[in-house]
Amino acid sequence: MATVALALYLTFLLTAFGLRSVLQYRRTGSTGFHGVSGRPGSVEWWGGVLFVVALVLGLAAPVLQLGSVIDALTVLDTTAVHVAGLIVALAGIVGTLMAQQTMGSSWRIGVDQRETTELVTADAFALVRNPIFSTMITAGMGLTLLAPNPIALAGLVALLAAIEIQVRAVEEPYLLRTHGQVYRGYASRVGRFFPGIGRLAVHADGVG
């Protein structure tokens, strides 16, 4: 199933990042891609670096397994796990693309502190505040189960860490500064990655 994992991963990169950036540029004049930002060594910088590491490891995992450089973990190398991985990966990829579409021109990779984008709270964003990240994690889990080797697992861990840092240390503080009580009220009602989980306290001065 490493071949399927590689095909799905490349499709995911081309659609969720490549095609989306092209469409964003045509719509707004900006690709929406801000890359690795922040002072080297800062929390923001580490979030960006870990995200790049996750992308590289996610690509390397099926390639190395196909080249017999690394083997799948025996306990996860079963038909049932592969089928579950395929279903989860497809759900995550489709979910990511749908959430990106809902976000419209406010979609970005990274944060530019000088920008002020519209706060999107409709559709999937009414269920969780970060549906793109939630579905990216889902896709990452599925792809890992399709090529369940140590490199894939390391990539998934890097992805989880990168998303946690990006959301908690970068995006939420930015949204609180930009949208103030409107965002705080929204965040007090809607969970961070899962419905009802990770809501912010209305009276809090910082990010919960």
Backbone bond lengths (Angstrom), bond angles and torsions (degrees), N, CA, C in turn:
res aa  C-N    CA-C-N  psi(-1)  N-CA   C-N-CA  omega(-1)  CA-C   N-CA-C  phi
1 M - - - 1.476 - - 1.531 112.65 -
2 A 1.320 117.06 -1.40 1.458 119.25 179.14 1.526 110.86 -63.05
3 T 1.340 116.18 -32.69 1.468 120.26 177.93 1.526 110.67 -63.42
4 V 1.328 115.72 -42.96 1.472 120.71 177.45 1.521 110.13 -64.27
5 A 1.316 116.76 -42.16 1.458 121.24 178.83 1.518 110.93 -59.80
6 L 1.317 117.43 -44.00 1.464 121.42 179.99 1.523 110.91 -65.21
7 A 1.330 116.70 -43.89 1.461 120.53 179.84 1.527 111.49 -62.45
8 L 1.330 116.21 -45.04 1.460 120.21 179.17 1.523 111.05 -66.05
9 Y 1.331 116.85 -39.73 1.461 120.60 -178.99 1.519 110.39 -63.20
10 L 1.332 117.04 -46.20 1.466 120.43 179.32 1.527 111.00 -64.28
11 T 1.319 116.49 -39.86 1.465 120.23 176.56 1.526 110.92 -61.51
12 F 1.337 115.39 -41.64 1.461 121.02 179.28 1.528 110.61 -62.33
13 L 1.335 116.78 -45.79 1.468 120.34 179.48 1.530 111.42 -62.15
14 L 1.326 115.86 -43.89 1.458 120.00 -176.14 1.525 112.68 -67.77
15 T 1.333 116.34 -36.83 1.467 119.74 -177.31 1.528 112.72 -86.31
16 A 1.329 116.35 -50.91 1.468 120.50 -173.76 1.530 112.88 -73.57
17 F 1.312 116.87 -25.93 1.462 120.12 -178.76 1.528 111.96 -114.87
18 G 1.342 117.09 -54.36 1.457 119.93 -178.04 1.513 113.87 -65.59
19 L 1.334 116.66 -63.03 1.457 121.12 -178.25 1.521 111.06 -61.40
20 R 1.333 116.58 -40.49 1.462 119.71 -178.98 1.527 110.76 -62.65
21 S 1.325 117.36 -39.84 1.465 120.75 179.32 1.526 110.99 -65.09
22 V 1.340 116.52 -39.28 1.467 120.39 178.08 1.523 110.80 -63.32
23 L 1.329 116.25 -46.99 1.466 120.60 179.10 1.528 110.93 -62.30
24 Q 1.330 116.04 -39.56 1.463 120.54 179.38 1.531 110.60 -63.99
25 Y 1.318 116.67 -40.34 1.461 120.70 179.92 1.526 110.72 -64.87
26 R 1.318 116.29 -42.21 1.469 119.89 178.87 1.519 111.69 -64.58
27 R 1.324 115.85 -33.23 1.462 120.35 -177.49 1.519 113.08 -81.42
28 T 1.333 116.45 -38.43 1.472 119.62 -171.51 1.529 114.70 -122.52
29 G 1.325 118.49 -12.28 1.459 120.20 -175.13 1.514 112.87 85.83
30 S 1.340 116.40 3.64 1.460 122.14 177.56 1.519 108.90 -132.90
31 T 1.334 116.94 141.53 1.459 119.83 178.19 1.518 111.90 -71.30
32 G 1.343 116.93 -18.21 1.456 121.08 -177.12 1.509 112.94 81.51
33 F 1.337 116.65 0.72 1.463 121.05 -178.04 1.521 109.39 -98.14
34 H 1.344 116.74 116.57 1.454 121.30 -177.80 1.523 112.47 -104.22
35 G 1.325 116.38 -4.26 1.456 120.48 175.52 1.514 113.34 65.81
36 V 1.338 114.81 -159.78 1.461 121.23 178.81 1.522 107.88 -81.15
37 S 1.311 116.28 117.64 1.461 120.41 -176.71 1.523 110.16 -120.22
38 G 1.319 115.85 174.98 1.456 120.52 -179.94 1.512 111.74 91.77
39 R 1.302 115.95 161.91 1.463 122.06 179.13 1.525 109.47 -66.87
40 P 1.332 118.42 133.69 1.473 120.15 178.50 1.523 111.78 -51.72
41 G 1.309 115.84 127.89 1.457 121.18 -177.76 1.512 114.04 95.87
42 S 1.353 116.55 -12.97 1.467 120.16 179.52 1.521 109.85 -76.10
43 V 1.326 116.51 165.51 1.469 121.14 178.92 1.526 110.12 -59.85
44 E 1.330 117.01 -43.71 1.463 121.29 179.76 1.532 110.65 -60.05
45 W 1.327 116.24 -42.74 1.461 121.44 179.97 1.522 110.53 -63.44
46 W 1.336 117.14 -44.51 1.451 120.92 179.65 1.527 111.57 -62.59
47 G 1.322 116.83 -36.80 1.460 119.47 177.29 1.518 111.32 -60.31
48 G 1.344 116.53 -44.33 1.453 120.80 178.70 1.513 112.57 -66.49
49 V 1.321 116.48 -42.60 1.470 121.24 -179.81 1.523 110.52 -62.93
50 L 1.316 116.90 -44.68 1.470 120.39 -179.83 1.519 111.51 -64.31
51 F 1.321 116.25 -33.33 1.468 119.23 178.12 1.524 110.01 -66.18
52 V 1.329 116.78 -43.09 1.467 120.71 177.36 1.529 109.93 -63.14
53 V 1.335 116.67 -42.86 1.466 121.19 177.91 1.525 110.37 -59.28
54 A 1.334 116.30 -42.86 1.461 120.71 179.65 1.527 111.24 -61.43
55 L 1.332 117.30 -42.00 1.462 121.16 179.18 1.529 110.90 -63.62
56 V 1.329 115.93 -43.56 1.476 120.09 -178.90 1.531 110.91 -65.55
57 L 1.326 116.31 -45.82 1.460 119.96 -179.89 1.527 111.40 -65.75
58 G 1.339 115.95 -37.22 1.463 119.87 178.76 1.517 112.02 -62.29
59 L 1.319 116.93 -34.72 1.465 121.13 177.10 1.522 110.89 -77.70
60 A 1.325 116.22 -40.20 1.466 120.37 -176.86 1.519 112.36 -66.61
61 A 1.330 117.11 -33.72 1.471 120.58 -174.32 1.531 113.36 -56.50
62 P 1.339 119.69 -55.97 1.471 118.21 179.89 1.525 112.84 -69.33
63 V 1.347 116.81 -32.17 1.468 119.93 179.57 1.530 110.40 -63.66
64 L 1.325 116.35 -47.25 1.464 120.78 -179.45 1.523 111.76 -66.89
65 Q 1.332 116.00 -34.36 1.461 118.62 178.52 1.521 110.59 -70.31
66 L 1.330 116.86 -39.38 1.457 120.24 177.50 1.527 111.49 -65.23
67 G 1.337 115.79 -33.04 1.458 120.22 179.16 1.509 113.34 -84.32
68 S 1.318 117.45 7.09 1.472 123.63 -179.71 1.527 112.60 58.92
69 V 1.331 115.94 26.03 1.464 120.49 176.17 1.518 109.86 -81.08
70 I 1.327 115.03 -30.92 1.462 121.05 179.93 1.513 108.63 -140.95
71 D 1.314 116.88 145.45 1.459 121.88 -177.87 1.527 111.43 -101.64
72 A 1.322 115.00 153.71 1.463 120.58 173.68 1.520 109.16 -69.01
73 L 1.318 115.77 151.40 1.461 120.61 175.73 1.528 108.36 -70.39
74 T 1.304 116.12 124.39 1.467 121.72 -173.08 1.529 112.49 -54.15
75 V 1.315 117.30 -42.27 1.459 120.95 -175.98 1.526 112.05 -64.22
76 L 1.355 117.71 -24.23 1.465 121.31 -179.50 1.522 113.14 -105.17
77 D 1.314 116.62 -5.34 1.465 120.75 -175.76 1.524 110.17 -89.98
78 T 1.344 115.03 66.70 1.466 121.23 -179.41 1.526 109.67 -129.40
79 T 1.306 116.08 160.13 1.460 121.18 -179.81 1.526 111.35 -60.86
80 A 1.337 116.18 -43.35 1.464 120.39 -178.97 1.531 111.13 -60.53
81 V 1.334 116.61 -43.32 1.460 120.65 179.27 1.524 110.39 -65.50
82 H 1.333 117.27 -40.99 1.463 121.16 -179.54 1.532 111.44 -65.06
83 V 1.321 116.56 -42.65 1.468 120.17 179.10 1.531 109.97 -63.65
84 A 1.339 115.78 -44.49 1.466 119.65 177.60 1.519 110.04 -60.91
85 G 1.341 117.15 -41.47 1.450 121.04 179.13 1.511 112.32 -61.64
86 L 1.325 116.52 -41.82 1.463 120.71 179.51 1.522 110.97 -61.87
87 I 1.318 116.30 -45.80 1.472 120.74 -179.64 1.526 110.47 -63.31
88 V 1.324 116.20 -46.73 1.466 120.68 -178.58 1.531 111.08 -65.16
89 A 1.334 116.47 -41.63 1.464 120.38 -179.65 1.523 111.19 -63.22
90 L 1.318 116.94 -46.55 1.468 120.55 179.63 1.523 111.18 -62.23
91 A 1.338 115.95 -42.28 1.466 119.70 178.54 1.525 110.84 -62.16
92 G 1.332 115.93 -41.64 1.458 119.80 -179.87 1.509 113.07 -66.99
93 I 1.331 117.02 -41.25 1.468 120.88 -179.75 1.520 110.67 -65.91
94 V 1.322 116.72 -48.33 1.468 120.43 179.23 1.525 110.14 -62.52
95 G 1.330 116.86 -42.41 1.461 120.78 179.42 1.516 111.98 -62.14
96 T 1.323 117.23 -39.90 1.465 120.69 178.53 1.520 111.14 -62.45
97 L 1.321 116.58 -46.62 1.461 120.80 -179.28 1.528 111.46 -63.35
98 M 1.325 116.76 -38.93 1.462 120.55 179.33 1.530 110.79 -67.53
99 A 1.333 116.95 -41.57 1.467 120.37 179.18 1.519 110.86 -66.65
100 Q 1.327 117.54 -37.54 1.463 120.76 176.52 1.520 110.39 -62.56
101 Q 1.334 116.07 -41.16 1.456 119.99 179.23 1.522 110.86 -62.69
102 T 1.330 116.43 -40.90 1.461 120.50 178.90 1.523 111.18 -63.49
103 M 1.329 116.91 -37.01 1.457 121.33 -178.03 1.521 112.15 -68.76
104 G 1.326 117.33 -25.21 1.459 121.37 175.41 1.516 113.35 59.55
105 S 1.327 116.35 -135.97 1.463 121.64 -176.00 1.523 112.71 -72.02
106 S 1.322 118.25 -9.39 1.467 121.11 177.81 1.522 111.97 -82.25
107 W 1.337 117.44 -5.71 1.465 120.90 -179.02 1.523 111.18 -64.33
108 R 1.312 116.08 134.27 1.461 122.26 177.54 1.526 109.58 -146.63
109 I 1.321 116.22 154.72 1.464 121.94 167.12 1.513 105.42 -110.37
110 G 1.317 116.94 105.54 1.454 120.42 -173.34 1.519 110.97 93.21
111 V 1.312 116.40 177.29 1.461 122.37 -176.80 1.513 110.28 -125.19
112 D 1.318 115.20 129.91 1.465 121.66 170.02 1.521 106.38 -104.35
113 Q 1.321 116.53 110.92 1.461 121.11 -175.12 1.525 112.83 -59.39
114 R 1.331 117.38 -18.59 1.471 120.63 -178.22 1.519 112.05 -84.50
115 E 1.323 117.60 -12.77 1.454 121.29 -177.39 1.529 111.52 -90.31
116 T 1.321 114.91 152.31 1.460 121.10 171.63 1.517 107.31 -129.36
117 T 1.316 116.60 106.78 1.456 120.91 -178.89 1.524 109.98 -103.69
118 E 1.319 114.87 160.72 1.463 120.67 179.36 1.525 110.07 -66.76
119 L 1.327 116.31 140.13 1.459 121.39 176.26 1.528 108.21 -81.70
120 V 1.313 116.73 116.27 1.466 122.25 -177.88 1.519 109.12 -94.64
121 T 1.327 116.35 124.98 1.468 120.73 -177.88 1.528 112.53 -131.46
122 A 1.340 117.18 8.23 1.461 120.64 -175.55 1.520 111.78 -94.72
123 D 1.330 114.85 167.52 1.463 123.52 174.79 1.535 111.41 53.48
124 A 1.326 118.33 -122.65 1.470 120.47 -177.57 1.520 111.31 -61.56
125 F 1.335 117.34 -28.90 1.455 121.09 -179.14 1.522 112.26 -73.13
126 A 1.329 116.66 -9.79 1.460 120.38 174.10 1.527 110.47 -82.91
127 L 1.332 116.75 -15.52 1.466 121.54 179.71 1.520 111.56 -95.62
128 V 1.332 116.02 -44.69 1.465 122.08 177.24 1.527 108.16 -139.86
129 R 1.325 116.43 153.32 1.464 119.68 -176.98 1.522 112.94 -77.21
130 N 1.316 116.19 -21.70 1.464 120.24 -176.16 1.525 111.57 -130.22
131 P 1.330 118.12 61.46 1.462 119.35 -175.46 1.526 113.59 -64.67
132 I 1.336 117.27 -28.11 1.467 118.78 177.83 1.518 109.83 -65.15
133 F 1.331 116.40 -45.80 1.458 119.68 178.96 1.524 111.24 -67.16
134 S 1.328 116.60 -39.03 1.468 120.21 179.31 1.525 110.75 -59.84
135 T 1.330 116.29 -44.41 1.458 120.01 -178.19 1.536 111.31 -76.86
136 M 1.324 117.61 -28.75 1.467 119.50 173.58 1.524 110.81 -64.12
137 I 1.317 116.04 -41.23 1.464 119.98 176.23 1.523 110.20 -62.26
138 T 1.330 116.17 -42.22 1.465 120.83 177.88 1.518 110.72 -59.63
139 A 1.343 116.39 -46.33 1.461 120.71 178.49 1.524 110.82 -61.59
140 G 1.327 116.25 -43.01 1.461 120.61 179.32 1.517 112.26 -61.49
141 M 1.317 116.63 -40.23 1.468 120.20 177.72 1.519 110.87 -64.39
142 G 1.321 116.53 -42.94 1.457 120.12 179.93 1.517 112.25 -64.20
143 L 1.325 116.53 -44.05 1.460 120.55 179.86 1.533 110.95 -65.00
144 T 1.312 116.09 -35.05 1.466 120.30 177.51 1.523 110.80 -64.43
145 L 1.319 117.24 -38.55 1.464 120.70 179.16 1.527 111.99 -71.29
146 L 1.336 116.86 -22.13 1.457 119.58 177.78 1.524 111.77 -78.62
147 A 1.324 116.26 -30.57 1.467 121.56 176.68 1.525 107.37 -132.52
148 P 1.322 116.89 70.64 1.471 121.74 -168.94 1.533 113.34 -79.53
149 N 1.316 115.38 73.05 1.459 119.98 177.24 1.536 110.04 -116.47
150 P 1.318 117.86 169.75 1.476 120.15 -177.05 1.530 114.60 -57.65
151 I 1.337 116.97 -34.18 1.466 120.03 179.14 1.528 110.43 -65.65
152 A 1.322 116.04 -42.50 1.468 120.52 178.69 1.522 111.00 -63.06
153 L 1.329 116.41 -42.07 1.464 120.29 178.79 1.523 110.97 -64.32
154 A 1.339 117.07 -40.47 1.464 120.65 177.86 1.527 110.33 -63.95
155 G 1.331 116.47 -39.08 1.457 120.28 177.61 1.515 112.30 -63.88
156 L 1.342 116.50 -39.25 1.459 120.59 179.08 1.525 110.48 -65.92
157 V 1.327 117.33 -41.56 1.465 121.22 177.11 1.533 110.52 -62.12
158 A 1.327 116.61 -42.73 1.464 120.68 178.55 1.527 110.77 -63.01
159 L 1.328 116.54 -39.20 1.465 120.56 178.69 1.522 111.10 -63.95
160 L 1.337 116.75 -45.78 1.461 120.73 179.31 1.524 111.04 -60.62
161 A 1.330 116.70 -43.78 1.464 120.52 179.96 1.519 110.82 -65.03
162 A 1.337 116.77 -43.30 1.461 121.04 -179.02 1.528 111.27 -61.80
163 I 1.321 116.53 -43.69 1.459 120.65 -178.71 1.530 111.09 -67.35
164 E 1.320 116.96 -42.42 1.468 120.43 177.82 1.533 110.52 -58.96
165 I 1.328 116.59 -46.52 1.465 120.76 -180.00 1.524 110.43 -63.80
166 Q 1.337 116.24 -47.48 1.460 120.33 -177.20 1.523 111.71 -60.29
167 V 1.315 116.31 -44.23 1.469 119.87 -176.43 1.523 111.90 -73.07
168 R 1.329 116.33 -51.41 1.467 120.10 -173.48 1.530 113.43 -74.61
169 A 1.340 117.01 -40.19 1.462 120.12 -172.51 1.523 113.98 -97.23
170 V 1.327 117.07 -18.47 1.465 119.52 -175.32 1.527 112.27 -117.79
171 E 1.326 117.02 -60.88 1.454 119.72 -170.51 1.527 113.52 -73.01
172 E 1.325 117.45 -44.76 1.463 118.27 -178.59 1.528 112.44 -64.84
173 P 1.338 120.09 -44.59 1.466 119.26 175.10 1.532 111.89 -59.68
174 Y 1.338 116.74 -39.31 1.470 120.83 178.57 1.526 110.85 -63.49
175 L 1.319 117.24 -45.70 1.465 120.74 -179.53 1.528 111.75 -66.34
176 L 1.322 117.16 -35.50 1.459 120.24 176.51 1.521 111.07 -65.57
177 R 1.331 116.80 -40.90 1.466 120.02 178.04 1.527 111.00 -68.14
178 T 1.327 116.08 -38.26 1.464 120.34 -173.93 1.520 112.93 -80.00
179 H 1.335 116.42 -42.97 1.464 120.12 -173.44 1.532 113.48 -110.86
180 G 1.325 117.21 -4.72 1.463 121.83 172.89 1.514 114.42 54.01
181 Q 1.321 115.13 -129.67 1.461 121.46 -174.81 1.526 113.38 -66.73
182 V 1.326 116.07 -24.42 1.469 118.67 177.54 1.527 109.52 -63.94
183 Y 1.338 115.59 -45.43 1.460 118.97 178.43 1.525 110.79 -70.23
184 R 1.330 117.33 -40.51 1.461 119.38 -179.27 1.530 110.76 -61.49
185 G 1.322 116.30 -40.10 1.460 119.44 178.32 1.521 111.51 -65.06
186 Y 1.313 115.63 -42.61 1.472 120.74 176.92 1.522 110.46 -62.37
187 A 1.326 116.52 -46.09 1.466 121.33 -178.29 1.516 112.62 -68.58
188 S 1.317 117.92 -21.96 1.461 120.25 177.91 1.527 111.84 -77.83
189 R 1.338 115.91 -16.26 1.461 120.70 -178.38 1.534 112.69 -103.18
190 V 1.321 116.33 -26.77 1.465 121.06 -170.69 1.526 110.38 -118.61
191 G 1.324 116.93 135.09 1.455 121.66 -178.74 1.518 113.29 -68.92
192 R 1.330 115.59 163.29 1.469 121.47 -175.87 1.533 111.66 -73.03
193 F 1.313 118.07 -58.86 1.468 122.76 -179.64 1.520 112.44 -119.03
194 F 1.338 116.12 -24.72 1.462 122.24 179.50 1.522 108.30 -128.00
195 P 1.330 117.96 145.26 1.465 120.56 -179.48 1.528 112.13 -53.18
196 G 1.324 116.19 126.72 1.457 122.76 175.43 1.510 116.03 79.69
197 I 1.339 118.26 -5.84 1.465 121.49 -177.90 1.527 109.94 -110.74
198 G 1.336 115.84 130.66 1.461 119.38 179.22 1.513 113.79 86.84
199 R 1.326 117.23 24.54 1.466 119.42 176.87 1.522 109.98 -74.06
200 L 1.335 117.49 148.96 1.450 121.72 179.25 1.514 110.23 -89.07
201 A 1.329 115.84 145.64 1.453 120.90 176.95 1.525 109.63 -73.76
202 V 1.300 117.06 136.49 1.457 121.47 -176.56 1.525 111.25 -61.77
203 H 1.317 117.47 -34.71 1.460 121.20 -174.67 1.527 112.72 -89.39
204 A 1.364 117.09 -4.82 1.473 118.94 -174.30 1.525 110.67 -69.06
205 D 1.344 115.62 147.64 1.454 121.38 177.71 1.530 111.58 -89.58
206 G 1.334 116.57 -21.56 1.452 120.74 -178.74 1.509 110.27 -124.12
207 V 1.295 114.64 -167.33 1.453 120.78 -178.46 1.514 109.67 -84.37
208 G 1.358 117.75 134.22 1.449 121.39 -179.81 1.496 113.26 -84.67
